[in-house]
Amino acid sequence: MRMHNHRARLDALEAILLKYKARMYVFFLDVSGDPSSYAEREAAFRSEKGVGPGDELHLVRITFE
């Protein structure tokens, strides 16, 4: 009986975890421009691509020396 209860709980947790798959995005940012526009460009990218709170956004900054 006890094992059955654990199996049911495990099945419920797996269903929740498999239901919500986070999407992953990579945003490339050229930092040679105006630094004050970084946040604006990221916000525009998030809204354009539909990046939600459960998604992962990786920010890659490109610099040229």
C-alpha positions in Angstrom: 0.0 0.0 0.0 2.8 2.4 0.9 4.7 1.7 -2.3 1.5 2.4 -4.3 1.2 5.8 -2.7 4.8 6.7 -3.5 4.3 5.6 -7.1 1.2 7.7 -7.5 3.0 10.8 -6.1 6.0 10.2 -8.4 3.7 9.8 -11.4 2.0 13.1 -10.5 5.3 14.9 -10.2 6.6 13.5 -13.5 3.4 14.7 -15.2 3.9 18.2 -13.9 7.6 18.3 -14.9 7.0 16.9 -18.4 4.0 19.2 -19.0 6.1 22.4 -18.7 9.1 22.3 -20.9 11.1 25.5 -20.8 12.2 26.9 -24.1 15.7 28.2 -24.4 16.7 31.4 -26.3 20.1 32.9 -27.0 20.3 36.6 -27.5 23.5 38.0 -29.1 24.3 41.5 -28.1 26.8 43.7 -29.8 28.1 46.0 -27.0 29.8 48.4 -29.3 26.6 50.6 -29.3 25.0 52.8 -26.7 25.0 50.9 -23.3 21.7 52.5 -22.3 19.9 50.6 -25.1 20.9 47.1 -23.9 17.9 46.7 -21.7 15.6 48.0 -24.3 17.0 45.6 -27.0 16.6 42.7 -24.6 13.1 43.7 -23.7 12.2 44.0 -27.5 13.8 40.5 -28.1 11.8 39.0 -25.2 8.5 40.4 -26.5 9.2 39.6 -30.2 10.1 36.0 -29.4 7.5 35.5 -26.7 10.0 34.6 -24.0 8.1 33.8 -20.8 9.0 33.6 -17.2 9.6 29.8 -17.4 11.9 30.1 -20.4 15.7 30.4 -20.3 17.4 33.4 -22.0 21.1 33.2 -22.4 22.7 36.6 -23.1 25.9 36.5 -25.2 27.8 39.8 -25.3 30.1 40.4 -28.2 32.9 42.8 -27.7 35.6 44.0 -30.2 38.8 45.3 -28.8 
